Amino acid sequence: MNPLQARSIAFYLPQFHPVPENDEWWGKGFTEWINVSKARPLFPGHYQPHLPADLGFYDLRLPEVREAQASLAQEYGLEGFCYWHYWFHGKRILERPFQEVLASGKPDLPFCLAWANESWSRRWLGEERNVLMEQTYSESDDKDHARWLLPALADTRCIRVYGRPLFLIYRPTHLPDARRTVDILRNECIRAGLPNPYLLGIDAHCPGTDCRQFGFDGTLRFEPQLGVLPLAFDDEPSWRRLRQNMKLGVISRELKVYDYADARRLMSRTQLAHPYFQSVCVGWDNTARRGKKGVIMVNNTPEEFAKAIKIAVSNIQTRPNEEKLLFINAWNEWAEGNHLEPDQRNGLAHLEALRDVVISGHESSK
């Protein structure tokens, strides 16, 4: 087997099955496939809707679907999935897919969890407006949460970094007492006879932050960092936006359109003084959720994605004494136009691009 140039891990959205909360908020039987299938092009050449190819409009309650996803991921060089984990003061949502993975031992694919510790809002922005489910915290809940996590962190499939089970937290600065939270998690693991967990804070909402100051072991530099894109969070039409869009051939004062390569350059422009692990986004287009107020990246071709992966892997190779983790955002964020899973436009091309870079010697063996 060829050696891996990077330990690539893809973020995984466990949303594609109905749950009572989404039935209440969005209508009976709702899943993201509803948003995905209703999306429409907003300008000539706009790629919408994103429709699945090989795996179809799947239901994550089916073990056959989860096995097919795992087989595809392994075939194209992914080490495993990082499942988004939703914990609201003891209440879990969208828990069934991972719970069945954990209980059944299948698929036999490495995994880790990332706690998406933010409130759910009707605007799909993780903000504190139009809140559907509020994220709250307490010391007792930290203990309950840590104890719930123990079986996942003890599982032989749990991804390890320096021999320690990996766990990520999406909004470290959202925690009222981050050191308390991470100390409780560490202490509960050690008390249970597990190794001290390797904890990463994700800087999606605190770019440039060294999460070690909060007691984490390191930081994941997250993509996309939409906040660095001019006018990305301004929903009002403007002439400045028109001038910006016209450079991409889009005549609109309202739409938020960016070139993928240019956007990624802006996201990585700031040099960080602290060590971090890298991530690369496949693309971005959340108009399936937010319509004309969504953010659209164009030209996120498999070729441009391959360039992004090559740069990331090259950077990883310059740090020979560190674990070669590379996070891919995402495996299946279909309503964000951000997925490795094959679609009807590009097929397997993004997966092939990933494989050709992360599996050493693959290209030369063709």
C-alpha positions in Angstrom: 0.0 0.0 0.0 1.3 3.5 -0.9 2.1 5.7 2.2 -0.3 8.5 2.8 0.9 12.1 2.4 -1.7 13.3 4.8 -4.2 11.9 7.2 -7.3 13.3 5.5 -10.5 13.5 7.6 -13.8 14.8 6.2 -16.4 16.6 8.2 -19.7 14.6 8.0 -23.2 16.0 8.4 -25.6 13.5 10.0 -28.7 15.4 8.9 -30.2 13.3 6.1 -33.0 11.7 8.0 -36.2 13.1 9.5 -36.3 14.0 13.2 -39.2 15.4 15.3 -37.5 18.8 15.7 -37.1 19.4 12.0 -40.7 18.2 11.5 -41.8 20.9 13.9 -39.6 23.7 12.5 -39.6 23.0 8.8 -42.5 20.6 8.0 -43.2 16.9 8.2 -40.4 14.7 6.7 -38.0 17.6 6.3 -34.3 16.8 5.5 -31.7 18.9 3.7 -32.6 17.1 0.5 -35.7 19.3 0.5 -33.5 22.5 0.4 -31.1 20.9 -2.1 -33.7 19.8 -4.6 -35.5 23.2 -4.5 -32.4 25.3 -5.3 -32.3 27.1 -8.6 -29.7 29.0 -10.6 -29.6 32.7 -9.7 -27.4 33.9 -12.7 -26.3 32.4 -16.0 -23.8 29.6 -15.4 -24.7 29.3 -11.7 -24.4 25.6 -10.7 -27.7 24.8 -8.9 -29.1 22.5 -7.9 -26.4 20.2 -6.6 -27.8 16.7 -7.2 -26.2 13.5 -5.9 -24.9 10.9 -8.3 -23.5 7.5 -7.1 -25.2 7.5 -3.6 -28.5 9.1 -4.6 -30.9 10.9 -2.2 -30.0 8.7 0.7 -31.5 8.2 4.2 -28.8 7.9 6.9 -31.0 5.6 8.9 -30.0 2.8 6.5 -26.8 1.0 7.4 -26.3 0.1 3.7 -25.9 3.8 3.0 -23.4 4.3 5.7 -21.4 1.3 4.5 -21.4 2.7 0.9 -20.2 6.1 2.1 -17.4 4.5 4.1 -16.3 2.3 1.2 -16.2 5.3 -1.1 -14.2 7.3 1.4 -11.6 4.6 1.9 -11.2 4.0 -1.8 -10.2 7.6 -2.4 -7.8 8.1 0.5 -9.8 9.4 3.4 -8.7 8.1 6.8 -12.2 8.7 8.3 -15.1 11.0 9.1 -15.4 13.7 11.6 -19.1 13.6 12.6 -20.8 16.8 13.7 -22.1 16.1 17.2 -25.1 18.1 18.6 -25.4 18.3 22.3 -27.8 20.8 23.9 -27.4 20.6 27.7 -28.1 16.8 27.7 -30.3 16.8 24.6 -28.9 15.3 21.4 -30.2 16.0 17.9 -29.5 14.1 14.7 -27.8 11.5 16.8 -29.2 8.3 15.2 -26.6 7.8 12.4 -23.5 8.0 14.7 -25.3 6.2 17.5 -25.9 3.3 15.2 -22.3 3.4 13.9 -21.1 3.3 17.5 -23.4 0.6 18.7 -23.0 -1.7 15.6 -19.3 -1.4 15.1 -20.1 -0.7 11.4 -18.8 0.7 9.2 -15.3 -0.2 10.1 -14.1 3.3 9.3 -12.1 5.6 11.7 -14.1 8.5 13.2 -13.9 11.4 15.5 -16.5 13.8 16.8 -16.8 17.6 16.6 -19.2 19.3 19.0 -21.1 21.9 17.0 -21.7 24.0 20.2 -23.8 26.8 18.7 -27.5 27.7 18.8 -29.7 26.7 15.9 -31.5 29.6 14.2 -34.1 29.9 11.5 -31.6 31.8 9.4 -29.1 28.8 9.2 -26.3 31.0 10.5 -25.6 29.6 14.0 -26.5 33.1 15.4 -28.5 34.2 18.4 -31.4 35.5 16.3 -34.6 33.6 15.5 -33.3 30.9 17.8 -34.8 27.4 17.4 -32.6 25.6 19.9 -30.4 27.5 22.3 -26.9 26.3 23.3 -26.4 26.6 27.1 -23.7 25.5 29.5 -23.1 24.4 33.1 -20.5 22.5 35.1 -22.8 19.6 35.7 -23.6 19.4 32.0 -19.9 19.4 31.1 -19.6 16.3 33.3 -22.7 14.6 31.8 -21.4 15.4 28.3 -17.9 14.0 29.1 -19.3 10.8 30.5 -21.6 10.4 27.4 -18.5 10.8 25.2 -16.5 8.0 26.9 -17.7 5.1 24.8 -17.0 7.0 21.5 -13.5 8.0 22.7 -12.8 4.4 23.8 -13.9 2.9 20.5 -11.0 1.2 18.6 -12.1 3.2 15.5 -11.7 6.6 17.2 -9.0 8.5 15.4 -6.0 9.1 17.6 -3.4 11.9 17.5 -0.1 11.0 19.2 -1.9 8.0 20.6 -4.7 10.0 22.1 -8.4 10.0 21.1 -9.3 13.1 19.1 -12.2 15.4 19.9 -13.0 18.9 18.5 -15.1 21.8 19.6 -16.5 24.2 17.0 -16.8 27.4 19.0 -14.2 27.3 21.8 -14.7 31.0 22.6 -18.5 30.4 23.0 -17.7 28.3 26.1 -18.2 30.4 29.3 -15.3 28.6 31.0 -13.3 26.7 28.3 -10.6 25.5 30.7 -13.3 24.1 33.0 -14.9 22.2 30.1 -11.6 20.8 28.7 -10.3 19.9 32.2 -13.5 18.0 33.0 -13.3 16.1 29.7 -9.7 15.2 30.4 -10.3 14.2 33.9 -13.3 12.0 33.1 -11.3 10.2 30.4 -8.4 9.5 32.6 -10.7 8.4 35.5 -12.2 5.9 33.0 -8.8 4.5 32.1 -8.6 6.2 28.7 -5.6 8.3 27.4 -5.8 12.0 27.8 -7.9 13.1 24.8 -6.3 15.3 22.1 -8.5 18.4 22.0 -8.7 20.8 19.1 -10.5 24.1 19.1 -11.9 25.2 15.7 -11.3 28.8 14.8 -14.3 29.2 12.4 -15.6 32.1 14.6 -12.4 33.2 16.2 -9.9 33.4 13.3 -6.3 33.8 14.4 -6.9 32.4 17.9 -4.4 30.0 19.5 -6.8 27.7 21.3 -4.0 26.4 23.5 -4.7 29.5 25.7 -8.0 27.9 26.6 -6.5 24.5 27.5 -6.8 22.8 24.1 -3.9 20.9 22.6 -4.2 22.8 19.3 -6.2 24.7 16.8 -7.9 23.7 13.5 -7.7 26.5 11.0 -11.2 26.2 9.5 -12.4 26.8 6.0 -14.4 28.6 4.8 -13.7 31.8 6.7 -16.5 33.8 5.1 -15.9 36.8 7.3 -12.8 37.8 5.3 -14.8 38.0 2.0 -15.9 41.6 1.2 -19.6 42.2 2.0 -20.2 38.5 2.7 -22.3 39.2 5.8 -24.0 42.3 4.4 -27.4 41.4 2.9 -28.1 44.9 1.5 -27.7 45.6 -2.3 -24.9 47.9 -3.2 -23.0 49.3 -6.1 -19.7 48.1 -4.6 -21.1 44.5 -4.8 -22.2 45.1 -8.4 -18.6 46.1 -9.3 -17.3 43.1 -7.4 -19.7 40.7 -9.1 -19.1 42.1 -12.6 -15.5 40.9 -12.5 -17.0 37.4 -12.4 -19.5 38.1 -15.2 -22.5 38.4 -12.8 -24.7 41.5 -13.1 -26.2 41.9 -9.7 -26.1 44.4 -6.8 -27.5 41.8 -4.5 -25.8 38.4 -4.9 -22.6 37.5 -3.1 -20.3 35.8 -5.6 -16.6 35.0 -5.1 -14.0 33.1 -7.1 -13.0 30.0 -5.2 -9.2 30.4 -5.6 -9.4 34.1 -4.7 -11.5 33.5 -1.7 -9.1 30.8 -0.4 -6.2 33.2 -0.9 -8.0 35.8 1.3 -8.7 33.1 3.9 -5.1 32.1 4.2 -3.5 35.5 3.8 -3.0 36.0 7.5 0.1 34.2 8.8 -0.4 32.6 12.1 2.3 32.6 14.7 1.0 29.5 16.6 0.9 25.9 15.3 -2.3 24.7 13.7 -3.8 21.9 11.6 -5.2 22.8 8.2 -8.5 22.4 6.5 -9.6 22.8 2.9 -13.1 23.5 1.8 -14.4 21.8 -1.4 -16.5 24.8 -2.2 -19.4 26.9 -0.9 -22.8 27.9 -2.1 -25.5 28.0 0.6 -28.2 29.5 -1.7 -30.1 26.2 -1.3 -30.7 27.4 2.3 -30.6 31.2 2.1 -31.6 32.0 -1.5 -30.3 35.3 -2.8 -28.8 36.0 0.6 -26.4 33.1 0.4 -22.7 33.2 -0.3 -21.6 31.7 -3.6 -18.1 30.5 -4.6 -17.7 29.9 -8.3 -14.9 28.1 -10.2 -14.4 25.5 -7.5 -13.5 22.9 -10.1 -11.8 19.6 -9.2 -8.6 21.1 -10.7 -8.7 24.1 -8.3 -9.5 21.8 -5.4 -6.5 19.6 -6.3 -4.3 22.7 -6.2 -5.6 23.6 -2.8 -4.9 20.1 -1.5 -1.4 20.1 -2.9 -0.6 23.3 -1.2 -2.0 22.0 2.1 -0.1 18.7 1.8 3.1 20.6 0.9 2.7 22.7 4.1 2.1 19.6 6.1 5.3 17.9 4.7 7.4 20.8 6.0 6.5 19.8 9.6 7.9 16.3 9.8 7.6 15.9 13.5 3.8 16.7 13.6 0.8 14.4 12.9 -0.1 15.0 9.2 -3.8 15.8 9.8 -5.7 17.5 7.0 -9.4 18.2 7.4 -11.7 18.4 4.4 -14.9 20.4 4.6 -17.0 18.5 3.8 -18.0 15.0 2.9 -21.7 15.8 2.5 -22.8 19.4 3.1 -25.1 19.4 0.1 -27.1 22.5 1.0 -23.9 24.4 1.3 -22.6 23.3 -2.1 -19.7 21.8 -0.2 -19.3 18.1 -0.7 -16.8 15.4 -1.7 -19.7 13.0 -2.4 -20.2 12.6 -6.2 -22.7 14.8 -7.9 -24.3 14.8 -11.4 -21.9 17.6 -12.6 -18.5 16.5 -11.5 -19.0 12.8 -10.6 -16.1 11.4 -8.7 -13.7 14.1 -9.8 -13.2 15.8 -6.4 -12.6 12.5 -4.8 -10.1 11.6 -7.5 -8.3 14.9 -7.0 -8.0 14.2 -3.3 -6.8 10.6 -3.9 -4.2 11.7 -6.4 -2.6 14.0 -3.9 -2.9 12.3 -0.5 -1.9 8.8 -1.7 1.8 8.9 -2.4 2.8 7.6 -5.7 -0.7 7.2 -7.1 -0.2 9.6 -10.0 3.2 8.0 -11.0 1.5 4.5 -10.9 -1.0 5.4 -13.6 
